[in-house]
């Protein structure tokens, strides 16, 4: 599975790695619905992300509107390129570069 969710230290960590595409959307949405607490911040670790499609980027945009804070950690080149390709860098990073 190219995604996982863990909890710890007052935050939730969503890890995306490898290729996360529309084929993974249903599983990701189900896991997020079951595991994510909408009152806690979410850190999205994209260090190991090699490919992401627009469907998953739309999910991340929706997540930003659902939880109090979304932070992208360890941004891979593939993630940055995908953000630029669909012009979502500002929408997802809010003018801040990922850590």
C-alpha positions in Angstrom: 0.0 0.0 0.0 1.6 3.3 -1.0 0.0 5.2 1.9 -0.3 5.0 5.7 -1.6 7.0 8.6 0.0 7.1 12.0 -0.8 9.2 15.1 1.6 10.6 17.7 2.5 13.7 19.6 -0.7 15.6 18.9 -0.5 15.2 15.2 -1.4 12.8 12.5 1.1 11.7 9.8 -0.1 10.7 6.3 2.7 9.1 4.4 2.5 8.9 0.6 5.2 6.9 -1.1 5.9 5.4 -4.5 3.1 6.0 -6.9 -0.3 7.2 -5.5 -2.8 7.4 -8.2 -6.5 7.1 -8.9 -6.2 3.3 -8.4 -5.4 4.1 -4.7 -8.1 6.7 -4.2 -10.8 4.6 -2.8 -8.5 2.9 -0.3 -6.9 6.2 0.7 -10.3 7.9 1.2 -11.6 4.9 3.3 -8.5 4.9 5.5 -8.6 8.7 5.9 -12.3 8.5 6.8 -11.6 5.8 9.5 -8.3 7.1 10.8 -8.1 10.9 10.6 -9.4 13.0 13.4 -10.6 16.3 11.8 -9.7 18.3 14.9 -5.9 17.4 14.7 -3.3 18.8 12.3 -2.0 16.5 9.6 1.6 16.2 8.4 1.9 14.7 5.0 5.2 13.1 4.4 5.9 13.0 0.7 9.7 12.2 0.8 9.3 8.9 -0.9 6.6 10.0 -3.4 7.6 9.1 -7.0 4.3 9.8 -8.8 0.9 11.4 -7.8 -2.0 12.2 -10.0 -4.6 14.9 -9.9 -7.2 12.8 -8.1 -4.9 12.5 -5.1 -4.0 16.2 -5.2 -7.7 17.0 -5.1 -8.0 14.8 -2.0 -5.2 16.8 -0.4 -6.9 20.1 -1.3 -10.1 18.8 0.3 -8.1 17.7 3.4 -6.8 21.2 3.8 -10.4 22.4 4.2 -11.3 19.7 6.7 -8.5 19.7 9.3 -7.1 22.7 11.2 -3.7 22.4 9.5 -2.0 20.4 6.8 1.8 20.5 6.5 3.8 18.9 3.8 7.1 17.4 5.0 10.1 16.3 3.0 8.8 17.3 -0.4 10.0 15.0 -3.2 10.9 16.4 -6.6 7.9 14.4 -8.1 5.5 16.0 -5.6 6.8 19.5 -6.4 6.6 18.9 -10.2 3.0 17.6 -9.8 2.0 20.7 -7.9 3.5 22.9 -10.6 2.0 20.9 -13.4 -1.6 21.5 -12.1 -0.8 24.9 -10.5 -1.7 23.8 -7.0 1.5 24.9 -5.3 0.0 28.0 -3.7 -3.3 26.3 -2.9 -1.6 23.4 -1.0 1.5 25.0 0.4 -0.1 28.4 1.1 3.0 30.2 -0.1 5.2 28.1 2.2 7.7 25.6 0.9 7.6 22.2 2.5 10.1 21.3 5.1 
